[in-house]
Amino acid sequence: MSEEDGALRENGRVKGDYQELVDEISALLGAPATLENRDFELIAFGAHDGGGDGESGFDATVLDPVRTRSILTRRSTAEVRAWFEGFGITRARGPVRIPPTPEAGVHRGRICLPVRHRGFALGYVWLLDDDPGPTERQLDAAMEVAARIGALLADEAQAGADLTREFRAVLTAERGWQRDMAVAALRTALGARGEGLHAVVCVAPWPSADPDDAPAARTVQGAAAVCTVPWGTTGQSLAALVRLRSADALAPARTAASRLLETARGAAPAASAGASAGAAAGIAGARHGLEDLGAAWWEASAAARAALAERRFGPVAQWSDVGPYRLLTALPPEAAHDPVAAQLLSPAHRELARTAEVFLDCAGQAGRTAAELGIHRQTLYYRLSRVEQLTGLDLDEGEDRLLLHMVLKSSRL
């Protein structure tokens, strides 16, 4: 078993079990099958030796746009999901035949085998419907396999819920014995996976207000655990614990962060699409084991805040790359409201504040600042004199410059 397969083991089972069961359905029905969870995220697709191209046995000439996208992107769009659910698959107890509808991108008919456990729909097995198609006896046998898939999904959902709870407890617990107990519980839940090398990822803001609305860890490549964490006073952020092979190779964490950002944008309702489009991700430094998860979460969330404040860092920012924001994010929120810049930061003086920040970013070099702003030097000098009048600071003094620079940067956070 590969290292990746070993990392995916949960409750004594390997995710390969899903692949084996889907392949069993493909063999029973003589047709390639795909398995998706109830959110239409791809879990496995069956290898059927039907003479098609490629290792999967799929013939590219029979794949319609919906099926192709599902396999390549591992998910379906909200529109596709709503269209298929319109055929009653969420309530069905047996196979559902769905006719071809080219205008919806469905060029081939489908057979949907609902995957249920104790009455609840947990996923769907999909097959292309050929003529004459499978017999009722074959479909009954396939539904028995689908029931076994449902039991696996239910077990995994329970294990995932437990892991989500323990991971969130570590990130939200107070320092001291509470966090120590939470770390011990998470270590037990993760087993050997908890002792490896990890990076913590923060995606903020997360579009859902539901504290339990987080992607399953198995849908985030390389993630050992995923949960939501409060962000600000009313919002949510998303935390992911991502496995690494090397402390200086954070590519798996960056990949996970980018895909989670895509998920956030795709999951946001129309009313909040603007907010999710402004989401960013932060990645903490690599760490062994779980003892330092609290500090790692602080780094990841601080890097996400820096990426939201300075677009040049994002949309995915590493803690090691955010420069002075490593210190600025540690300041209390009220630091941004230092009275020295109260007037300068008012809406009426937005252009003056920008001029001051660019001037300080350019190390006080007038020529560079004027070029950056596209203004004449005399205009720059006039604006800087106005900044000094509003703040009472002397921009020829290093400490005054430092104070103003910190306040201007902090105000973005």
Phi, psi and chi 1 to 4 in degrees:
 res  aa     phi    psi   chi1   chi2   chi3   chi4
   1 MET       -  135.6 -179.3  164.8   46.6      -
   2 SER   -70.3  166.2   69.2      -      -      -
   3 GLU   -61.9  -38.4  178.9  178.8  -21.0      -
   4 GLU   -66.2  -42.4 -179.7   64.8   15.1      -
   5 ASP   -62.5  -39.3  -74.7  -21.3      -      -
   6 GLY   -64.2  -37.1      -      -      -      -
   7 ALA   -68.0  -21.9      -      -      -      -
   8 LEU   -91.0    2.5  -66.4  171.8      -      -
   9 ARG   -69.4  132.1 -179.1  178.7  -65.0  -84.4
  10 GLU  -140.9  132.3  -65.2 -157.6   13.0      -
  11 ASN    53.2   39.7  -71.1  -14.4      -      -
  12 GLY    77.5    2.2      -      -      -      -
  13 ARG  -116.6  157.7  -66.3 -170.8  174.9   98.5
  14 VAL  -113.7  147.0  177.9      -      -      -
  15 LYS   -59.1  -19.2  -81.3  173.4   42.7  175.1
  16 GLY   -58.5  -22.9      -      -      -      -
  17 ASP   -55.9  -39.6  -69.8  -12.6      -      -
  18 TYR   -62.3  -43.8  -67.9  120.2      -      -
  19 GLN   -61.1  -42.3 -173.4   65.9   56.3      -
  20 GLU   -63.3  -40.8  -66.7  167.0    7.3      -
  21 LEU   -70.1  -38.4  -68.3  170.6      -      -
  22 VAL   -66.2  -40.3  170.6      -      -      -
  23 ASP   -62.6  -35.2  -72.5  -16.9      -      -
  24 GLU   -63.8  -42.1 -174.7  175.5  -18.6      -
  25 ILE   -64.5  -42.1  -69.4  177.8      -      -
  26 SER   -58.5  -40.6  -65.5      -      -      -
  27 ALA   -70.1  -38.9      -      -      -      -
  28 LEU   -63.4  -39.4  -79.1  170.0      -      -
  29 LEU   -99.7   -6.8  -58.6 -177.7      -      -
  30 GLY    66.4   31.3      -      -      -      -
  31 ALA  -151.6  145.9      -      -      -      -
  32 PRO   -67.1  138.2   23.0  -32.1      -      -
  33 ALA  -121.6  155.0      -      -      -      -
  34 THR  -126.0  148.5   60.2      -      -      -
  35 LEU  -117.1  126.3  170.2   62.8      -      -
  36 GLU  -124.5  151.6  -64.9  178.9  -24.5      -
  37 ASN   -78.8 -177.4   65.5   15.7      -      -
  38 ARG   -69.9  -13.7   61.5 -174.0  172.2 -170.8
  39 ASP   -94.8   12.1  -65.9  -39.1      -      -
  40 PHE    64.2   33.6  -77.4   57.2      -      -
  41 GLU   -98.5  130.1  -64.5  167.9  -28.9      -
  42 LEU   -68.1  131.5 -176.3   66.6      -      -
  43 ILE  -106.1  -44.1  -61.9  174.1      -      -
  44 ALA  -160.2  152.8      -      -      -      -
  45 PHE  -131.8  141.1   56.7   89.8      -      -
  46 GLY   -78.3  143.3      -      -      -      -
  47 ALA   -93.6  112.4      -      -      -      -
  48 HIS  -123.9  125.8  168.5   61.3      -      -
  49 ASP   -78.8   75.1 -172.8   13.0      -      -
  50 GLY  -106.4   15.7      -      -      -      -
  51 GLY    85.2   10.0      -      -      -      -
  52 GLY   -81.4  177.4      -      -      -      -
  53 ASP   -83.7  146.5  -61.2  -30.9      -      -
  54 GLY    85.9  170.1      -      -      -      -
  55 GLU   -67.2  -29.5  -65.3 -179.5   -4.5      -
  56 SER   -74.3  -14.9   69.6      -      -      -
  57 GLY    82.9    3.1      -      -      -      -
  58 PHE   -82.0  136.7  -73.0  113.8      -      -
  59 ASP   -94.3  117.0 -175.3  -14.6      -      -
  60 ALA   -59.1  -23.3      -      -      -      -
  61 THR   -74.1  -16.0   62.9      -      -      -
  62 VAL  -104.6   -0.5  -57.1      -      -      -
  63 LEU   -84.9  128.6  -63.9 -175.2      -      -
  64 ASP   -92.1  171.3   56.2   36.0      -      -
  65 PRO   -56.5  -38.4  -25.6   34.1      -      -
  66 VAL   -64.8  -46.1  168.3      -      -      -
  67 ARG   -68.5  -41.3 -170.3  172.4  178.6   86.4
  68 THR   -60.6  -45.9  -59.9      -      -      -
  69 ARG   -63.3  -40.9 -174.1 -174.3 -169.9  -78.2
  70 SER   -59.1  -42.6  172.9      -      -      -
  71 ILE   -72.9  -43.1  -67.3  172.8      -      -
  72 LEU   -74.8  -37.5  -66.3 -179.3      -      -
  73 THR  -101.5   -7.0   67.1      -      -      -
  74 ARG    65.4   20.9  -54.2 -165.0   70.7   81.1
  75 ARG  -160.0  162.5   63.4  171.6   63.4   89.9
  76 SER  -112.6  157.7  -64.2      -      -      -
  77 THR   -74.8  163.2   65.3      -      -      -
  78 ALA   -62.0  -34.3      -      -      -      -
  79 GLU   -66.8  -42.5  -67.8   78.6   12.0      -
  80 VAL   -64.3  -42.8  166.9      -      -      -
  81 ARG   -59.7  -47.6  173.4  177.6  175.0  175.7
  82 ALA   -62.8  -37.9      -      -      -      -
  83 TRP   -64.4  -47.8 -170.1   81.8      -      -
  84 PHE   -68.1  -38.8  -80.4  119.5      -      -
  85 GLU   -64.5  -21.9  -72.4  178.6  -15.4      -
  86 GLY   -64.5  -14.6      -      -      -      -
  87 PHE   -91.0    7.4  -70.5   89.7      -      -
  88 GLY    82.7   20.8      -      -      -      -
  89 ILE   -67.6  -24.8   61.5  174.5      -      -
  90 THR   -71.0  -21.4   59.7      -      -      -
  91 ARG  -106.5  -13.8  -57.0 -180.0  -58.6  -84.2
  92 ALA   -67.8  144.8      -      -      -      -
  93 ARG  -104.9   -9.3  -57.4  -79.0  174.7  168.4
  94 GLY  -138.5 -175.0      -      -      -      -
  95 PRO   -58.5  142.7  -23.0   33.8      -      -
  96 VAL  -121.8  124.6  176.9      -      -      -
  97 ARG   -93.2  131.7  -84.0 -170.0  158.3   88.9
  98 ILE  -120.7  122.9  -62.2  172.8      -      -
  99 PRO   -73.6  158.3   28.8  -35.8      -      -
 100 PRO   -64.9  140.6   21.6  -31.0      -      -
 101 THR  -140.5   87.3  -50.5      -      -      -
 102 PRO   -54.8  -36.0  -26.5   35.9      -      -
 103 GLU   -65.7  -19.1   58.6  -90.6   25.6      -
 104 ALA   -96.8    5.8      -      -      -      -
 105 GLY    83.7    6.1      -      -      -      -
 106 VAL  -103.3   92.4  180.0      -      -      -
 107 HIS   -84.4  -18.6  -62.6  165.7      -      -
 108 ARG  -120.0  143.7  -62.9  -77.9  -58.3  -82.1
 109 GLY   -65.4  160.3      -      -      -      -
 110 ARG  -125.0  152.5  -60.5  -73.5 -160.0  -82.8
 111 ILE  -117.4  125.0  -61.7  176.2      -      -
 112 CYS  -107.9  124.5  174.7      -      -      -
 113 LEU  -103.9  105.6  -52.2 -179.0      -      -
 114 PRO   -62.1  136.6  -18.9   32.0      -      -
 115 VAL  -103.6  110.8  175.9      -      -      -
 116 ARG  -124.3  158.1  -50.6 -175.8   75.5   88.5
 117 HIS  -147.3  121.5 -176.3   73.9      -      -
 118 ARG    52.2   40.8  -65.5 -177.2  177.2  176.3
 119 GLY    89.0   -9.4      -      -      -      -
 120 PHE  -101.8  136.1  -67.2   96.7      -      -
 121 ALA   -77.9  120.8      -      -      -      -
 122 LEU  -112.4  -11.5  -60.0  179.4      -      -
 123 GLY   176.0 -172.6      -      -      -      -
 124 TYR  -145.7  138.7  -50.9   98.5      -      -
 125 VAL  -102.0  130.4  174.4      -      -      -
 126 TRP  -116.0  140.3  -62.1   94.6      -      -
 127 LEU  -136.6  148.6  -55.9  107.1      -      -
 128 LEU   -76.3  134.3  -64.6  176.9      -      -
 129 ASP   -91.4  109.8 -166.8    6.1      -      -
 130 ASP   -96.7  170.0  -70.5  -43.6      -      -
 131 ASP  -107.5  118.0 -172.9   11.8      -      -
 132 PRO   -88.2  -10.2   32.9  -36.9      -      -
 133 GLY    82.0  176.7      -      -      -      -
 134 PRO   -69.2  153.6   24.2  -33.2      -      -
 135 THR   -80.0  167.0   65.8      -      -      -
 136 GLU   -61.4  -37.3  -68.0  -58.8  -42.8      -
 137 ARG   -63.7  -42.6 -176.7  174.7  179.6  178.2
 138 GLN   -63.0  -42.3  -73.8  176.0  -52.3      -
 139 LEU   -65.6  -37.3  -72.1  173.5      -      -
 140 ASP   -61.9  -42.1  -72.5  -16.2      -      -
 141 ALA   -64.8  -38.6      -      -      -      -
 142 ALA   -66.9  -35.8      -      -      -      -
 143 MET   -66.3  -31.5  -75.9  -61.1  -63.0      -
 144 GLU   -64.7  -39.1  -68.8  179.5    3.6      -
 145 VAL   -67.9  -39.2 -179.8      -      -      -
 146 ALA   -60.5  -34.5      -      -      -      -
 147 ALA   -65.7  -36.6      -      -      -      -
 148 ARG   -66.5  -37.4  -71.9  152.9   56.0 -165.7
 149 ILE   -62.1  -41.0  -65.8  174.6      -      -
 150 GLY   -59.8  -40.2      -      -      -      -
 151 ALA   -64.1  -40.2      -      -      -      -
 152 LEU   -63.6  -45.3  -82.9 -179.2      -      -
 153 LEU   -61.9  -39.0  -75.0  171.2      -      -
 154 ALA   -64.7  -43.9      -      -      -      -
 155 ASP   -61.5  -43.0  -73.4  -11.9      -      -
 156 GLU   -67.0  -39.2 -175.8 -177.8   17.6      -
 157 ALA   -61.3  -41.4      -      -      -      -
 158 GLN   -65.7  -44.8 -178.1   57.7   52.6      -
 159 ALA   -63.7  -39.2      -      -      -      -
 160 GLY   -65.9  -37.8      -      -      -      -
 161 ALA   -64.3  -41.6      -      -      -      -
 162 ASP   -62.7  -44.1  -66.0  -17.3      -      -
 163 LEU   -66.2  -40.0 -168.9   55.4      -      -
 164 THR   -59.9  -44.7  -65.6      -      -      -
 165 ARG   -61.8  -44.0 -177.0 -177.1   63.2 -113.0
 166 GLU   -68.7  -39.0  -53.6  -60.8   -4.0      -
 167 PHE   -65.1  -45.4 -174.4   35.9      -      -
 168 ARG   -61.9  -37.3 -176.6 -171.3  -67.1  120.3
 169 ALA   -62.1  -39.4      -      -      -      -
 170 VAL   -64.2  -43.1  172.0      -      -      -
 171 LEU   -74.8  -20.6  -57.5 -173.8      -      -
 172 THR  -108.9   -7.7   57.4      -      -      -
 173 ALA   -72.6  150.4      -      -      -      -
 174 GLU   -69.5  153.1  -62.7  -70.3  -23.9      -
 175 ARG   -63.9  151.1  -68.4 -178.9 -179.6  179.0
 176 GLY   110.1 -147.9      -      -      -      -
 177 TRP   -64.1  -30.4   66.5  -90.2      -      -
 178 GLN   -64.8  -45.4  -69.4  178.5  -42.2      -
 179 ARG   -68.8  -38.4 -178.0  171.1  -67.6  172.4
 180 ASP   -59.1  -42.1  -69.0  -17.3      -      -
 181 MET   -66.7  -39.6  -69.9 -176.1   63.9      -
 182 ALA   -65.4  -40.6      -      -      -      -
 183 VAL   -63.1  -41.8  168.1      -      -      -
 184 ALA   -61.6  -40.8      -      -      -      -
 185 ALA   -67.3  -40.9      -      -      -      -
 186 LEU   -65.9  -38.9  179.5   60.1      -      -
 187 ARG   -61.3  -40.3 -177.3 -179.2  -69.3  110.1
 188 THR   -65.0  -42.3  -61.4      -      -      -
 189 ALA   -66.6  -37.5      -      -      -      -
 190 LEU   -83.3  -26.4  -77.1  171.6      -      -
 191 GLY    66.4 -139.4      -      -      -      -
 192 ALA   -62.9  -26.3      -      -      -      -
 193 ARG   -63.2  -25.0  -70.7  177.2  -64.5  157.7
 194 GLY   -74.1  -15.0      -      -      -      -
 195 GLU   -94.7    0.8  -59.6  -49.7  -46.5      -
 196 GLY   -84.3 -165.5      -      -      -      -
 197 LEU   -91.5  131.0 -171.1   65.8      -      -
 198 HIS  -135.3  161.8  -60.3   93.1      -      -
 199 ALA  -131.3  141.0      -      -      -      -
 200 VAL   -94.7  135.7  174.4      -      -      -
 201 VAL  -116.0  138.6  171.4      -      -      -
 202 CYS  -121.1  129.3  170.6      -      -      -
 203 VAL  -116.5  124.2  176.8      -      -      -
 204 ALA  -147.9  145.2      -      -      -      -
 205 PRO   -77.6  152.9   28.7  -34.2      -      -
 206 TRP   -88.9  135.7 -170.6 -111.4      -      -
 207 PRO   -69.8  -19.4   22.9  -33.5      -      -
 208 SER   -95.1  139.4  174.8      -      -      -
 209 ALA   -86.2   -7.9      -      -      -      -
 210 ASP   -77.0  117.4 -175.8  -11.4      -      -
 211 PRO   -63.4  -15.9   22.6  -32.9      -      -
 212 ASP  -100.7    4.6  -63.7  -39.5      -      -
 213 ASP   -93.2   80.0 -170.9    7.5      -      -
 214 ALA  -129.7  147.7      -      -      -      -
 215 PRO   -61.1  149.9  -17.1   29.2      -      -
 216 ALA   -66.0  142.7      -      -      -      -
 217 ALA   -57.3  -35.0      -      -      -      -
 218 ARG   -68.9  -16.9   61.2  170.7  170.3   72.8
 219 THR   -86.5   -6.1   66.6      -      -      -
 220 VAL  -110.0  107.4 -177.2      -      -      -
 221 GLN   -54.9  126.1 -175.9  175.5   -1.5      -
 222 GLY    84.9   -3.5      -      -      -      -
 223 ALA   -84.5  133.4      -      -      -      -
 224 ALA   -90.4  -27.9      -      -      -      -
 225 ALA  -157.9  147.7      -      -      -      -
 226 VAL  -140.4  139.7  178.0      -      -      -
 227 CYS  -157.5  164.9   71.5      -      -      -
 228 THR   -95.0  151.4   55.0      -      -      -
 229 VAL  -137.5  139.2 -179.0      -      -      -
 230 PRO   -53.7  141.2  -26.8   35.7      -      -
 231 TRP  -131.1  116.8  179.1  -95.0      -      -
 232 GLY    69.5 -147.8      -      -      -      -
 233 THR   -91.8  -27.3   56.3      -      -      -
 234 THR  -132.6  -12.4   59.1      -      -      -
 235 GLY   -94.1 -178.4      -      -      -      -
 236 GLN  -127.7  148.5  -64.4  -77.8  -24.1      -
 237 SER  -120.6  168.7   60.8      -      -      -
 238 LEU  -117.8  134.9 -169.0   80.3      -      -
 239 ALA  -115.5  139.1      -      -      -      -
 240 ALA  -134.3  136.7      -      -      -      -
 241 LEU  -101.7  109.6 -175.2   63.6      -      -
 242 VAL  -109.6  131.5 -179.4      -      -      -
 243 ARG   -75.0  141.7  -64.4  179.3  -65.2  -88.8
 244 LEU  -123.3  156.4  -58.2  176.1      -      -
 245 ARG   -95.9  -28.7  -64.6  178.1 -177.8  -87.8
 246 SER  -144.9  144.0  170.0      -      -      -
 247 ALA   -65.9  -25.9      -      -      -      -
 248 ASP  -100.7   13.3   57.1   -2.0      -      -
 249 ALA  -126.3   91.3      -      -      -      -
 250 LEU   -93.6   14.2  -67.8  176.5      -      -
 251 ALA   -55.7  -41.5      -      -      -      -
 252 PRO   -60.1  -37.4  -25.6   35.9      -      -
 253 ALA   -69.2  -39.0      -      -      -      -
 254 ARG   -66.1  -39.9  -66.8 -169.5   66.9   86.4
 255 THR   -63.4  -45.9  -62.0      -      -      -
 256 ALA   -61.2  -43.0      -      -      -      -
 257 ALA   -62.6  -43.4      -      -      -      -
 258 SER   -64.1  -41.2  -63.3      -      -      -
 259 ARG   -70.1  -35.0  -69.3 -178.5  177.8  175.8
 260 LEU   -67.8  -35.9  -74.2  168.8      -      -
 261 LEU   -63.3  -40.4  -78.9  174.0      -      -
 262 GLU   -61.5  -41.2  -68.4  176.9    6.0      -
 263 THR   -63.3  -42.1  -60.1      -      -      -
 264 ALA   -61.1  -41.9      -      -      -      -
 265 ARG   -71.2  -35.8  -69.3  162.2 -177.2  157.5
 266 GLY   -74.7  -28.0      -      -      -      -
 267 ALA   -87.3  -15.3      -      -      -      -
 268 ALA   -69.7  134.1      -      -      -      -
 269 PRO   -66.5  160.8   22.7  -31.6      -      -
 270 ALA   -55.3  -36.4      -      -      -      -
 271 ALA   -65.8  -26.3      -      -      -      -
 272 SER  -113.7   15.0   60.5      -      -      -
 273 ALA   -60.4  -35.8      -      -      -      -
 274 GLY   -62.4  -39.8      -      -      -      -
 275 ALA   -67.3  -43.3      -      -      -      -
 276 SER   -68.6  -30.7   65.4      -      -      -
 277 ALA   -64.2  -24.0      -      -      -      -
 278 GLY   -91.5   10.3      -      -      -      -
 279 ALA   -70.1  156.2      -      -      -      -
 280 ALA  -144.2  166.6      -      -      -      -
 281 ALA  -128.9  147.3      -      -      -      -
 282 GLY  -126.3  147.0      -      -      -      -
 283 ILE  -125.0  127.4  -58.2  173.7      -      -
 284 ALA   -80.4  169.4      -      -      -      -
 285 GLY   -68.1  154.1      -      -      -      -
 286 ALA   -68.5  146.0      -      -      -      -
 287 ARG  -144.7  148.8  -74.2  170.3  168.8   80.7
 288 HIS   -90.0  137.9  -78.6  -79.4      -      -
 289 GLY    70.4 -164.1      -      -      -      -
 290 LEU  -116.7   -4.6  -53.1  174.4      -      -
 291 GLU   -59.5  -33.8  -64.1  -65.3  -20.4      -
 292 ASP  -104.9   25.4 -151.6   18.6      -      -
 293 LEU   -63.8  -34.3  -88.4 -171.4      -      -
 294 GLY   -60.4  -47.1      -      -      -      -
 295 ALA   -66.9  -37.5      -      -      -      -
 296 ALA   -64.4  -40.4      -      -      -      -
 297 TRP   -64.7  -38.3  170.6 -116.8      -      -
 298 TRP   -62.1  -43.4 -174.3   87.4      -      -
 299 GLU   -62.3  -45.8  -72.1 -178.5    4.5      -
 300 ALA   -63.4  -44.8      -      -      -      -
 301 SER   -69.2  -35.0   55.7      -      -      -
 302 ALA   -66.0  -40.7      -      -      -      -
 303 ALA   -64.3  -37.3      -      -      -      -
 304 ALA   -64.7  -41.1      -      -      -      -
 305 ARG   -61.5  -41.0  -70.1  176.9   63.1 -157.6
 306 ALA   -64.1  -40.0      -      -      -      -
 307 ALA   -66.5  -33.9      -      -      -      -
 308 LEU   -70.1  -33.1  -71.1  168.4      -      -
 309 ALA   -79.5  -37.1      -      -      -      -
 310 GLU  -127.2  105.4  -72.0  -80.1    2.7      -
 311 ARG   -62.5  -20.3  -73.4  -60.2  171.1 -173.5
 312 ARG   -66.1  -18.7   60.0 -170.1  172.5   91.3
 313 PHE   -84.4  -23.5  -68.1  139.1      -      -
 314 GLY  -110.1 -171.7      -      -      -      -
 315 PRO   -79.1   -9.3   29.6  -35.8      -      -
 316 VAL  -119.1  118.7  179.0      -      -      -
 317 ALA  -118.0  136.1      -      -      -      -
 318 GLN   -91.6  142.4  -66.8  178.2 -157.8      -
 319 TRP   -53.2  -38.8  164.1 -108.2      -      -
 320 SER   -68.7  -13.8   58.4      -      -      -
 321 ASP  -106.4    1.2  -64.8  -23.7      -      -
 322 VAL   -94.5    6.9  -62.2      -      -      -
 323 GLY    54.1 -127.4      -      -      -      -
 324 PRO   -62.3  -18.0   22.1  -33.7      -      -
 325 TYR   -68.3  -14.5  -78.1   91.3      -      -
 326 ARG   -63.0  -32.7  -66.4 -158.6  -64.7  -94.3
 327 LEU   -89.3  -41.0  -63.1  178.1      -      -
 328 LEU   -63.3  -36.6  -67.1  171.7      -      -
 329 THR   -70.0  -15.1   50.1      -      -      -
 330 ALA   -84.0  -11.8      -      -      -      -
 331 LEU   -74.8  149.3  -63.3  174.8      -      -
 332 PRO   -66.9  153.8   23.3  -32.9      -      -
 333 PRO   -54.8  -32.5  -24.4   33.8      -      -
 334 GLU   -68.7  -13.2   55.3  -91.9   20.8      -
 335 ALA   -62.0  -29.0      -      -      -      -
 336 ALA   -72.5  -11.5      -      -      -      -
 337 HIS  -106.7   30.8  -56.3  -68.2      -      -
 338 ASP   -57.0  130.7 -169.4  -69.6      -      -
 339 PRO   -60.4  -19.4   19.0  -32.0      -      -
 340 VAL   -62.5  -27.6   74.1      -      -      -
 341 ALA  -114.9   14.9      -      -      -      -
 342 ALA   -57.0  -48.0      -      -      -      -
 343 GLN   -70.2  -40.5  -67.3 -171.8   67.7      -
 344 LEU   -61.7  -33.6 -178.0   61.9      -      -
 345 LEU   -88.5    5.9  -70.3  173.7      -      -
 346 SER   -74.0  153.7   67.6      -      -      -
 347 PRO   -54.6  -30.1  -26.4   35.2      -      -
 348 ALA   -66.5  -21.5      -      -      -      -
 349 HIS  -118.9   30.6  -60.3  -58.7      -      -
 350 ARG   -58.1  -41.5 -174.7  175.0  -69.9  111.2
 351 GLU   -68.4  -35.8 -168.0   60.0   36.2      -
 352 LEU   -66.5  -40.4  -72.0  178.7      -      -
 353 ALA   -63.0  -42.0      -      -      -      -
 354 ARG   -64.3  -40.8  177.9  171.0  176.9  -93.0
 355 THR   -60.5  -45.3  -62.7      -      -      -
 356 ALA   -62.3  -41.9      -      -      -      -
 357 GLU   -66.8  -42.4 -173.5  171.6    1.4      -
 358 VAL   -64.8  -40.3  172.6      -      -      -
 359 PHE   -59.2  -44.1  175.0   70.6      -      -
 360 LEU   -72.8  -36.2  -64.7  167.6      -      -
 361 ASP   -61.6  -31.5  -72.9  -15.0      -      -
 362 CYS   -89.8   19.0  -68.8      -      -      -
 363 ALA    58.6   31.2      -      -      -      -
 364 GLY    74.0   16.6      -      -      -      -
 365 GLN   -88.4  113.2  -62.2  179.4   28.3      -
 366 ALA   -62.3  -42.9      -      -      -      -
 367 GLY   -60.7  -47.5      -      -      -      -
 368 ARG   -62.4  -41.6  -76.3  179.5   56.4 -162.0
 369 THR   -64.7  -46.7  -54.9      -      -      -
 370 ALA   -61.1  -40.7      -      -      -      -
 371 ALA   -66.1  -41.6      -      -      -      -
 372 GLU   -62.6  -39.7  179.4   74.8   18.5      -
 373 LEU   -86.8  -14.4  -66.3  171.0      -      -
 374 GLY    70.6   37.5      -      -      -      -
 375 ILE  -127.6  165.8   60.2  176.9      -      -
 376 HIS   -75.5  152.9 -166.2  -83.7      -      -
 377 ARG   -58.8  -40.2  -79.4 -160.0 -175.8 -159.1
 378 GLN   -63.9  -35.5  -68.6  -57.1  -42.3      -
 379 THR   -64.2  -41.0  -58.5      -      -      -
 380 LEU   -61.2  -46.5  171.5   64.7      -      -
 381 TYR   -62.4  -37.8  -66.6  143.6      -      -
 382 TYR   -64.0  -45.1  169.0   74.8      -      -
 383 ARG   -63.4  -41.0  -69.8 -175.5 -177.8  178.0
 384 LEU   -65.2  -34.7  -66.3  177.3      -      -
 385 SER   -66.6  -35.3   67.9      -      -      -
 386 ARG   -67.4  -38.1  -71.8  -76.4  -67.1  130.4
 387 VAL   -60.5  -43.1  169.0      -      -      -
 388 GLU   -64.6  -38.0  -70.6 -178.3  -34.9      -
 389 GLN   -65.5  -41.6  -68.4  171.9   12.4      -
 390 LEU   -72.8  -30.7  -70.0  170.0      -      -
 391 THR  -101.5  -21.8   61.8      -      -      -
 392 GLY    75.4   13.2      -      -      -      -
 393 LEU   -97.6  155.8  -61.2  175.3      -      -
 394 ASP  -107.0  108.4 -177.3   -9.0      -      -
 395 LEU   -73.9    1.4  -65.3 -177.3      -      -
 396 ASP   -88.6   -8.2  -72.9  -29.4      -      -
 397 GLU   -98.8  129.1  -66.4  -66.3  -30.5      -
 398 GLY   -58.8  -44.4      -      -      -      -
 399 GLU   -68.8  -35.3  -70.2 -169.5   -5.4      -
 400 ASP   -64.6  -41.0  -77.5    5.0      -      -
 401 ARG   -62.1  -43.5  -73.1 -170.3 -174.4 -174.1
 402 LEU   -61.6  -45.2  176.7   60.7      -      -
 403 LEU   -60.3  -48.2  173.1   59.4      -      -
 404 LEU   -64.5  -41.1 -177.2   57.7      -      -
 405 HIS   -61.2  -44.1 -148.6  176.9      -      -
 406 MET   -63.5  -42.8  -69.7  177.1   65.0      -
 407 VAL   -65.8  -42.6  172.0      -      -      -
 408 LEU   -63.5  -42.6  -68.8  172.5      -      -
 409 LYS   -69.5  -42.4  -65.7  -63.9 -174.0 -172.9
 410 SER   -62.0  -32.3  -64.5      -      -      -
 411 SER   -64.6  -22.5   67.7      -      -      -
 412 ARG   -73.0  -23.3  -65.4  179.7  177.7  -86.8
 413 LEU   -83.9      -  -62.9  171.4      -      -
